[in-house]
Amino acid sequence: MKRFLTTGVACLAMAGAVQAQDVQIETQTQTPTAAVKPMDQPREWSATLIQDATGLHDIIVDSHPGVHDALNPGFRPRLEQGLTVALDRAKTTTDAGGWWWALRAYVASFEDGHVQIGMTQDGFNFQTRWPGFLTVYRGADQVVADRDAADAATPPLGAKLIDCDGVAAEALAEQRIGQFRGRWFLEAQRTLYGDWQFLSAQNPWIGEMRQCRFETGGATKTYTLNWRATPEDLAARRTRLAQRVWPDFGLKHFDDGGFWISTPSFNGDPSGETHAALTALIADMKAKQDALRLAPYVVLDLRGNGGGSSHWSQLMAQVLWGDAWMAAHPEPAIEAVEWRASDGNIAQISEFLGQLRASNGSPEYIAWAEDAVHGMKAAQAAGQPYWRSANEPAPEDAVPPPPAPQLMAGRVYVLTDSSCGSACLDAVDLWKTAGALQVGRETSADTVYMELREAALPSGLARIAVPMKVYRGRARGNNEPQRPQYVIEGDMTDDAALLASIHRLQ
């Protein structure tokens, strides 16, 4: 039983573009063109924070499956504690920064990449400051990776951060970044957001450090920080540091007979451009199926893929390995899916069902959505928090599938980076079970709470993404990443170097 759709938000925090202060990393909703921008209007930000934090809390209580999850007794206390902290911060909130970062911390406290928040005003950015340099993670160390070359008072490239104002480097990162991003125990989070250590974006809940110690050339030196406005090319600098890339959808055939298939998203929205691109890609794969199966290697490039619908990775697996091979090499089955039966969740899947019918969607998709809507309505009428959809256990006298031929002559590689989450993780699960080798970097991770819908916060200034269902019995655990058999340490944006690394594995 797999995740067959994502209702427009996928994993925004993992799939969005790196920008100057990351507000838009989580934002993909658009607002109508208007002369007066909402974030620029005078307002009582303390009251707005109270309103939105309370609204966020109430939406979660109404629709999130974790509220009633007996297997996660800590969920409700975490929800209430997060509200308490946000309301306490509201007492001293005086501006948009206080409002935004308090809400970011509330969302991060769930330690779940599927609980997300984004501003509705497209393109809004807070003013940012830096001390003339940025650090990133290199393994467990935070090292200077970008600096103002004209400022001789900044630490040199490669210098390792020891501490700032007496706070050790890792504790400092947890306070300044992890508190507002969550899941700081994941390598992917540190890779994606580690450069926030020396960025300030009007966040009143953290200060700007005064003095920091760095180690370079075997010696430790103290630097006094001079905070000022960030350069205009900050976004480009950060993109280079993060080595993030969203390749074009497509299938490349090389002179040596190998293939490279890029899928930077699995968005399941039938009305979106991604849906059309994936549909065309699957058709291209089917047309070249014989050549793909005879190829010396096939690279399945998931760089930049933050998730969507696992339907696409299943179709790709069928083209490559065939139904018989997949049946003989099944993933560990999920025992059941439990949907939180709420008005909002029912409305979301009903809307998706209407889109499928209007666009002549696949019968499988339509039947799935119909079952979900009918099941949630029935559970709601019976006063039950969940509609449970369970896999039927195999009969005791079931005959195992016969051995299947391996149709792939060459190796299949799954190329991953730190963006990979949600349905991207499902793809890695599925393809590795079929025999593919994972290369690249460690992925992100997800919880068992799935299938997102958007909901507006009361102020209208932000929207949140809320999971609607929970997996039962998934083999991969909560917030457990997929780790490559072969780590590629080089630049993850350099296609030629990546291909050369994969050739060396042949």
Secondary structure in CASP SS format (residue, H / E / C, confidence):
PFRMAT SS
TARGET T0000
AUTHOR 0000-0000-0000
METHOD secondary structure of the structure
MODEL  1
M C 1.00
K C 1.00
R C 1.00
F C 1.00
L C 1.00
T C 1.00
T C 1.00
G C 1.00
V C 1.00
A C 1.00
C C 1.00
L H 1.00
A H 1.00
M H 1.00
A H 1.00
G C 1.00
A C 1.00
V C 1.00
Q C 1.00
A C 1.00
Q C 1.00
D C 1.00
V H 1.00
Q H 1.00
I H 1.00
E C 1.00
T C 1.00
Q C 1.00
T C 1.00
Q C 1.00
T C 1.00
P C 1.00
T C 1.00
A C 1.00
A C 1.00
V C 1.00
K C 1.00
P H 1.00
M H 1.00
D H 1.00
Q C 1.00
P C 1.00
R C 1.00
E C 1.00
W H 1.00
S H 1.00
A H 1.00
T H 1.00
L H 1.00
I H 1.00
Q H 1.00
D H 1.00
A H 1.00
T H 1.00
G H 1.00
L H 1.00
H H 1.00
D H 1.00
I H 1.00
I H 1.00
V H 1.00
D H 1.00
S H 1.00
H C 1.00
P H 1.00
G H 1.00
V H 1.00
H H 1.00
D C 1.00
A C 1.00
L C 1.00
N C 1.00
P C 1.00
G C 1.00
F H 1.00
R H 1.00
P H 1.00
R H 1.00
L H 1.00
E H 1.00
Q H 1.00
G H 1.00
L H 1.00
T H 1.00
V H 1.00
A H 1.00
L H 1.00
D H 1.00
R H 1.00
A H 1.00
K C 1.00
T C 1.00
T C 1.00
T C 1.00
D C 1.00
A H 1.00
G H 1.00
G H 1.00
W H 1.00
W H 1.00
W H 1.00
A H 1.00
L H 1.00
R H 1.00
A H 1.00
Y H 1.00
V H 1.00
A H 1.00
S C 1.00
F C 1.00
E C 1.00
D C 1.00
G C 1.00
H C 1.00
V C 1.00
Q E 1.00
I E 1.00
G E 1.00
M E 1.00
T C 1.00
Q C 1.00
D C 1.00
G C 1.00
F C 1.00
N C 1.00
F C 1.00
Q C 1.00
T C 1.00
R E 1.00
W E 1.00
P C 1.00
G C 1.00
F E 1.00
L E 1.00
T E 1.00
V E 1.00
Y E 1.00
R E 1.00
G C 1.00
A C 1.00
D E 1.00
Q E 1.00
V E 1.00
V E 1.00
A E 1.00
D E 1.00
R E 1.00
D C 1.00
A C 1.00
A C 1.00
D C 1.00
A C 1.00
A C 1.00
T C 1.00
P C 1.00
P C 1.00
L C 1.00
G C 1.00
A C 1.00
K E 1.00
L E 1.00
I E 1.00
D E 1.00
C E 1.00
D C 1.00
G C 1.00
V E 1.00
A E 1.00
A H 1.00
E H 1.00
A H 1.00
L H 1.00
A H 1.00
E H 1.00
Q H 1.00
R H 1.00
I H 1.00
G H 1.00
Q H 1.00
F H 1.00
R H 1.00
G C 1.00
R C 1.00
W C 1.00
F C 1.00
L C 1.00
E H 1.00
A H 1.00
Q H 1.00
R H 1.00
T H 1.00
L H 1.00
Y H 1.00
G H 1.00
D H 1.00
W H 1.00
Q H 1.00
F H 1.00
L C 1.00
S E 1.00
A C 1.00
Q C 1.00
N C 1.00
P C 1.00
W C 1.00
I C 1.00
G C 1.00
E C 1.00
M C 1.00
R C 1.00
Q E 1.00
C E 1.00
R E 1.00
F E 1.00
E E 1.00
T E 1.00
G C 1.00
G C 1.00
A E 1.00
T E 1.00
K E 1.00
T E 1.00
Y E 1.00
T E 1.00
L C 1.00
N C 1.00
W C 1.00
R E 1.00
A E 1.00
T C 1.00
P C 1.00
E C 1.00
D C 1.00
L H 1.00
A H 1.00
A H 1.00
R H 1.00
R H 1.00
T H 1.00
R H 1.00
L H 1.00
A H 1.00
Q C 1.00
R C 1.00
V C 1.00
W C 1.00
P C 1.00
D C 1.00
F C 1.00
G E 1.00
L E 1.00
K E 1.00
H E 1.00
F C 1.00
D C 1.00
D C 1.00
G C 1.00
G C 1.00
F E 1.00
W E 1.00
I E 1.00
S E 1.00
T C 1.00
P C 1.00
S C 1.00
F E 1.00
N C 1.00
G C 1.00
D C 1.00
P C 1.00
S C 1.00
G C 1.00
E H 1.00
T H 1.00
H H 1.00
A H 1.00
A H 1.00
L H 1.00
T H 1.00
A H 1.00
L H 1.00
I H 1.00
A H 1.00
D H 1.00
M H 1.00
K H 1.00
A H 1.00
K C 1.00
Q H 1.00
D H 1.00
A H 1.00
L H 1.00
R H 1.00
L H 1.00
A C 1.00
P C 1.00
Y E 1.00
V E 1.00
V E 1.00
L E 1.00
D E 1.00
L C 1.00
R C 1.00
G C 1.00
N C 1.00
G C 1.00
G C 1.00
G E 1.00
S C 1.00
S C 1.00
H H 1.00
W H 1.00
S H 1.00
Q H 1.00
L H 1.00
M H 1.00
A H 1.00
Q H 1.00
V H 1.00
L H 1.00
W H 1.00
G C 1.00
D H 1.00
A H 1.00
W H 1.00
M H 1.00
A H 1.00
A H 1.00
H C 1.00
P C 1.00
E C 1.00
P C 1.00
A C 1.00
I C 1.00
E C 1.00
A E 1.00
V E 1.00
E E 1.00
W E 1.00
R E 1.00
A C 1.00
S C 1.00
D H 1.00
G H 1.00
N H 1.00
I H 1.00
A H 1.00
Q H 1.00
I H 1.00
S H 1.00
E H 1.00
F H 1.00
L H 1.00
G H 1.00
Q H 1.00
L H 1.00
R H 1.00
A H 1.00
S C 1.00
N C 1.00
G C 1.00
S C 1.00
P H 1.00
E H 1.00
Y H 1.00
I H 1.00
A H 1.00
W H 1.00
A H 1.00
E H 1.00
D H 1.00
A H 1.00
V H 1.00
H H 1.00
G H 1.00
M H 1.00
K H 1.00
A H 1.00
A H 1.00
Q H 1.00
A H 1.00
A C 1.00
G C 1.00
Q C 1.00
P C 1.00
Y E 1.00
W E 1.00
R E 1.00
S E 1.00
A E 1.00
N C 1.00
E C 1.00
P C 1.00
A C 1.00
P C 1.00
E C 1.00
D C 1.00
A C 1.00
V C 1.00
P C 1.00
P C 1.00
P C 1.00
P C 1.00
A C 1.00
P C 1.00
Q C 1.00
L C 1.00
M C 1.00
A C 1.00
G C 1.00
R E 1.00
V E 1.00
Y E 1.00
V E 1.00
L E 1.00
T E 1.00
D C 1.00
S C 1.00
S C 1.00
C C 1.00
G C 1.00
S C 1.00
A H 1.00
C H 1.00
L H 1.00
D H 1.00
A H 1.00
V H 1.00
D H 1.00
L H 1.00
W H 1.00
K H 1.00
T H 1.00
A H 1.00
G C 1.00
A C 1.00
L E 1.00
Q E 1.00
V E 1.00
G E 1.00
R C 1.00
E C 1.00
T C 1.00
S C 1.00
A C 1.00
D C 1.00
T C 1.00
V C 1.00
Y E 1.00
M E 1.00
E E 1.00
L E 1.00
R E 1.00
E E 1.00
A E 1.00
A E 1.00
L C 1.00
P C 1.00
S C 1.00
G C 1.00
L C 1.00
A E 1.00
R E 1.00
I E 1.00
A E 1.00
V E 1.00
P E 1.00
M E 1.00
K E 1.00
V E 1.00
Y E 1.00
R E 1.00
G C 1.00
R C 1.00
A C 1.00
R C 1.00
G C 1.00
N C 1.00
N C 1.00
E C 1.00
P C 1.00
Q C 1.00
R C 1.00
P C 1.00
Q C 1.00
Y E 1.00
V E 1.00
I C 1.00
E C 1.00
G C 1.00
D C 1.00
M C 1.00
T C 1.00
D C 1.00
D H 1.00
A H 1.00
A H 1.00
L H 1.00
L H 1.00
A H 1.00
S H 1.00
I H 1.00
H H 1.00
R H 1.00
L C 1.00
Q C 1.00
END
